[in-house]
């Protein structure tokens, strides 16, 4: 499996392998059969989350052990050193097979945290963390957001104080996905309060089962608890678990956020496709306005996929797709909004009446969950700032 195969040959090899380890996904049946879930955030109990996580880990380990995981990583870490877009080629083929759905903790671990360790980690840290994370033996969550900081991540107040060869962490994090199943948390901490806020930050990997770490689920409007708040009460972290130099945590954090935006371009496309299926199967003719909304959503989904290809193209060229990723993130959140708008028009009062009718009340989880993605991975306002500075060349706001 050495060398870089032709993309078509690679996809054929992936299909052939997948057929030996997984069943093809059943072809879509008649409209109205199967699951009608369109939840943006999973609505599971703690036990259900743990069980699904364990099933997904088993599948990810199978992929990794047989040479189909960590495709763009070095062979030293179990990879094949393929271009980054080969992972997307593989995912396209995998979608046709009945394998566990990857919840957010998996891309966070494999596509955000592991690459950050690859960039900033010491040789000892890379040897200790990369293989277990790429194989998903160990999972990682992001301990970034804080209630006081809002969207200004550089305003974090969680403190890390050095005491000899370890640090003591005190603070509170919020909106953490996967905290209940994660082995590690990537914590952004204030280590120097006397310098400008971007310069006084350091990043640590914190054991989520360490004394002083408390995870509390946050009840959402949808009824589920996909997010958590995490309390760090005098948590002791050895200096060997510090990621990157002291005071350079802002740069480490940016490397994680950039990867998060790269992964956001495909957000909501499945639900957009489902909304268009609803329009096709509505038991009445569409009004002129509904037809225009459906056509708009169809074109938006097509353009969003093309933006995703531009992001991939930037990766293939060895260029960081900062602007493309921001455009894709903004476009995806707007697609999710317009999906909700179309469904609301099509269903009317049937949307909010839990009558048990397939494909109606289930859409409330999309409507209540979709606005969250205008904040996740950098708010829409942050993306606009990135585009203003990097594309339009407008001056940056002075850092205070």
Secondary structure, 3 states (H helix, E strand, C coil): CCCCCCHHHHHHHHHHHHHHHCCECCCCCCCCCCCCCCCCCCCCCHHHHHHHHHHHHHHHHHHHHCCCCCCCCCHHHCCCCCCCHHHHHHHHHHCCECCCCCCHHHHHHHHHHHHHHHHHCCHHHHHHHHHHHHCCCCCEEEECCCCCCCCCHHHCCCEEEEECCEEEEEEEEEEEECCCCCCEEEEEEECCCCCCCCCCEEEEEEECCCCCEEEEEECCCCCCCCEEEEEEEEEEEEHHHEECCCCCHHHHHHHHHHHHHHCCCCCCHHHHHHHHHHHHCCCCCCCHHHHHHHHHHHHHHHHHHHHHHHHHHHHHCCCCCHHHHHHHHHHHHHHHHHHHHHHHHHHHHHHCCCCCCCCCHHHHHHHHHHHHHHCCCCCHHHHHHHHHHHCCCCCCCCCC
